Amino acid sequence: MQPSEKALVPFVSVDNMMRLIHHVGVEQMITQIAAQIETDFKRWESFDKTPRIPAHSPHGVIELMPTSDGEAYGFKYVNGHPKNTSEGLQTVTAFGLLADVYTGYPTLLTEMTMLTALRTAATSALVGSYLAPKSATTMAMIGNGAQSEFQCLAFKAMCGINTVRLYDTDPNATEKCAANLQGKGLRVIACKTPEDAIEGAHIITTCTADKKYATILTDNMVGPGVHINAIGGDCPGKTELHRDILLRSDIFVEYPEQTRIEGEIQALEADHPVTEMWEVMTGKAKGRTDDRQITLFDSVGFAIEDFSALRYIKRAIDGTDFFEPLDMLADPDDPRDLFGMLMRAG
Ligand code: NAD
């Protein structure tokens, strides 16, 4: 029996996502997703918002990240398992779904492991374009795992970075990252210590994975005027920066209700002042105000960024063959005759 046309859901597999990314270009796609995120952050108040819903275990975390603008609804399923790489598995994998609020029918199902790397890099560089020093040319990239190349290319495309200084506790990760960035228009310097990596950097990105209160950066390592893009501290009990750095920085966040649970600021008092990025983007709040200010983007990843990425993909695949129609909704001709549909299939 043929499923009805209206019940078929476009599905973007990992393979098709990679084809689409190659078709558009990595930097172009990051830039385009960033534009969609910026548009959606500027209409922040039209979204339903909630901190993501985590299921913690000693092994890692599995999270659901839902939001809606009243017309479309989206969610992402994502895990965070820092121990996975030692078993040959990814720390972060994800898939996501978009639905029509009017009918409740899904309108897109897609892989989101690749897409999360793109949207995270897009968000970081978008925020960087508001907060980083305008003359920034050099970024320290600490943590050279799955997200790292995407981060480097995003800051090149959107913030004018021409040099990246790489550091990872695992030299193999640095070697992999440096090799992947060859020929991508960046000067790449592999460093042996985090101190060496941040030497002369105008932007410091920390993107490490460890389920603990880590101190990737200590206070004496951070000079005036830098922008810190802290990606890896995104779970209760999982942070990257020494508390003293937070106290010297102006802190910018996505959604405070979630960041206070998961971000670097879990180390601070609950009422420590932070600025929401949507307010900076709409001009309600100030971003960087002087050359010596340390700006810190305490990134945890918020559902609206995934919603933006999902809507971008839905548009991008329209009229292409970068998806397969998926028969995932039972949709009988007579809506109340679900049982009849089952019997006819027998
Ligand atoms: P990954 O496991 O592929 O890479 C992490 C790297 O960090 C590894 O190479 C590891 O050797 C290195 N590392 C661990 N401790 C270190 C230390 N003390 N100093 C230097 N390097 C160290 O993980 P990934 O997929 O690249 O993700 C990195 C982090 O970013 C994870 O914690 C993940 O949860 C987080 N993340 C955040 C967002 C967001 O929106 N904020 C999105 C995606 C991933």
Residues whose N, C-alpha, C, O or C-beta is under 5 A from the ligand:
A	BS01	NAD	G80 T85 T91 V92 T120 I142 G143 N144 G145 A146 Q147 S148 Y167 D168 T169 D170 A173 C207 T208 A209 D210 I231 G232 D234 S299 V300 G301
